Amino acid sequence: MTAELIPTLAPDFGDLPSGTWAVQSTREGGVSTGPWHSLNLALHTGDDPEHVAENRYRLEHSLGIAEPVAWPRQVHGTRVIRAEDLLEAWEQDEVLEADAVFTDAPGVVCAVQTADCLPVVLATDDGEAVAVAHAGWRGLADGVLEAAVEALRIMRPEAEIRAWMGAAIGPEAFEVGPEVRDTFLDHDVEAAPAFRAGPNGHFHADIYALARHRLERVDVVQVTGGGRCTYSEAGRFYSYRRDGETGRMGTLAWIGHLDED
């Protein structure tokens, strides 16, 4: 029987190396109701756990994923963890904290959840390793992308790294206080163009531009994707800033082919 296709975003051909696969789910295609309507993938949002389990099953079945997905407990930090370690902990009924997941094992699926924060897929150009990072502004400022890049380079020191960005809150909607701008500029004054003056001393922040800049500083020069706004596309994406109580999308990445039934 053919699995029902779940709507997803995916890199364009050539965005990631051959043999590397990635998707970001939308809020469409699930069974959740109320503020979590409909494909909420997160257990920590107040949604019915049975609905979340069904949603995860539907997405995984649609993608041909037969093994457990490595979901971390995200804390807006910079910890990067191997997917296999997450899965081993899961077998012991433990979920480890991390905001980026990586692997060089074919068919092992790395994942993060977002609802305005930026998901970034990183892959070595030889198609031998992949990572996915959850980059909210705190983690982005503190270096979660750089940490994920370093994890891949330790495994594949001769490889170049490419990046693809999924949907996140757009600059027109992402209004931040001056302390957020100051945090980024304290790291690097060249981040200033990513902030535009807004009302009441606040700023509009371009999280896509901030991520590109941080990646370019560690020599990740092929960065694609981005440009979608989770806040403004209410029928397509969850947005925590827009709705408060809401669901989460998932961004999944893996190398090699998944099992097909």
BELCORCOR-V323034 format. One record per residue. N is the residue number from 0. PHI is phi as a letter, one per 20 degrees, with the letter a starting at -180 (none if undefined). OMEGA is omega in whole degrees, 0 to 359 (* if undefined). NEAR is the number of other C-alpha atoms within 10 Angstrom. Layout:
n->{N:N}
phi->{PHI:PHI}
omega->{OMEGA:OMEGA}
near->{NEAR:NEAR}
This chain:
n->{0:1:2:3:4:5:6:7:8:9:10:11:12:13:14:15:16:17:18:19:20:21:22:23:24:25:26:27:28:29:30:31:32:33:34:35:36:37:38:39:40:41:42:43:44:45:46:47:48:49:50:51:52:53:54:55:56:57:58:59:60:61:62:63:64:65:66:67:68:69:70:71:72:73:74:75:76:77:78:79:80:81:82:83:84:85:86:87:88:89:90:91:92:93:94:95:96:97:98:99:100:101:102:103:104:105:106:107:108:109:110:111:112:113:114:115:116:117:118:119:120:121:122:123:124:125:126:127:128:129:130:131:132:133:134:135:136:137:138:139:140:141:142:143:144:145:146:147:148:149:150:151:152:153:154:155:156:157:158:159:160:161:162:163:164:165:166:167:168:169:170:171:172:173:174:175:176:177:178:179:180:181:182:183:184:185:186:187:188:189:190:191:192:193:194:195:196:197:198:199:200:201:202:203:204:205:206:207:208:209:210:211:212:213:214:215:216:217:218:219:220:221:222:223:224:225:226:227:228:229:230:231:232:233:234:235:236:237:238:239:240:241:242:243:244:245:246:247:248:249:250:251:252:253:254:255:256:257:258:259:260}
phi->{none:f:f:f:f:e:f:b:e:b:f:f:g:n:f:d:f:g:n:d:c:b:b:d:f:d:e:e:o:d:d:f:c:m:f:e:g:c:d:f:d:d:e:e:e:n:f:f:g:f:f:f:f:f:f:f:f:f:f:f:f:f:e:n:e:d:d:g:e:e:e:e:e:e:c:l:d:c:f:d:c:f:g:f:f:f:f:f:f:g:f:e:m:c:d:e:e:a:c:b:c:c:a:c:e:g:n:e:d:e:b:c:d:b:b:p:f:e:e:c:e:c:b:f:f:e:m:d:b:b:b:c:c:e:d:f:f:f:f:f:f:e:o:f:f:f:f:f:g:f:f:f:f:f:f:c:f:e:e:e:c:d:c:c:d:e:f:b:f:e:f:f:e:e:e:c:f:f:f:f:g:f:f:f:f:f:f:a:f:f:f:g:f:f:d:c:g:c:f:l:m:e:c:e:d:e:f:f:f:f:f:g:f:f:f:f:f:d:m:e:d:e:c:c:n:n:n:e:d:f:f:e:d:f:f:d:c:f:b:f:f:f:d:m:f:a:e:c:e:d:d:d:b:b:d:m:e:e:f:c:e}
omega->{180:179:175:181:178:179:179:166:179:176:172:178:179:178:178:182:175:181:176:185:179:173:167:177:171:176:186:170:183:186:181:182:178:183:181:182:1:183:176:183:186:181:188:188:184:178:176:181:178:176:179:179:178:179:178:179:181:180:181:179:178:182:182:180:183:183:179:178:182:178:175:167:188:185:182:179:183:181:177:186:177:182:181:177:176:182:177:178:180:178:177:180:178:175:184:178:176:176:171:184:181:176:167:180:180:176:177:189:175:183:167:180:180:171:183:176:186:171:181:174:178:182:174:187:175:179:185:181:183:175:173:186:174:186:164:186:180:179:179:180:184:173:181:179:178:179:179:176:180:179:178:182:175:180:186:188:182:186:168:184:175:181:173:181:176:182:178:179:183:186:179:182:187:178:183:177:182:180:177:177:181:179:180:182:175:175:188:182:180:175:185:181:179:180:178:183:178:183:170:178:178:181:168:184:177:184:176:179:178:180:178:182:180:179:179:179:177:170:168:190:176:181:183:180:182:176:176:182:180:182:187:181:189:180:186:188:167:175:179:181:180:192:184:176:186:181:179:170:175:170:186:180:180:175:182:181:177:178:177:179:*}
near->{4:7:13:12:12:19:17:19:14:18:19:10:8:8:16:25:20:14:16:23:22:26:19:24:26:26:26:20:19:22:17:23:13:10:16:24:18:22:30:33:30:26:15:12:16:12:21:15:15:12:21:24:15:17:23:19:17:21:23:18:18:15:18:15:20:15:13:14:22:25:25:24:16:19:14:20:21:25:18:23:22:18:24:19:14:22:23:14:14:17:10:8:9:13:18:18:18:23:29:33:30:29:26:22:16:17:19:25:28:31:28:32:26:28:27:25:25:27:29:30:37:28:31:25:19:15:20:22:26:34:33:31:33:28:28:23:23:17:20:23:23:18:20:26:29:16:16:25:28:15:22:23:16:9:14:17:11:11:16:17:26:22:25:22:25:27:27:27:31:23:21:15:16:18:20:18:14:13:11:18:22:14:15:21:14:12:12:13:12:12:19:14:11:19:23:15:13:14:8:7:9:17:22:20:27:22:25:23:17:21:24:20:19:19:21:13:11:13:13:18:15:15:21:20:18:22:17:16:21:27:25:16:12:13:12:16:26:33:26:18:16:16:13:11:15:21:30:26:25:25:28:27:27:29:25:17:14:17:11:9:10}
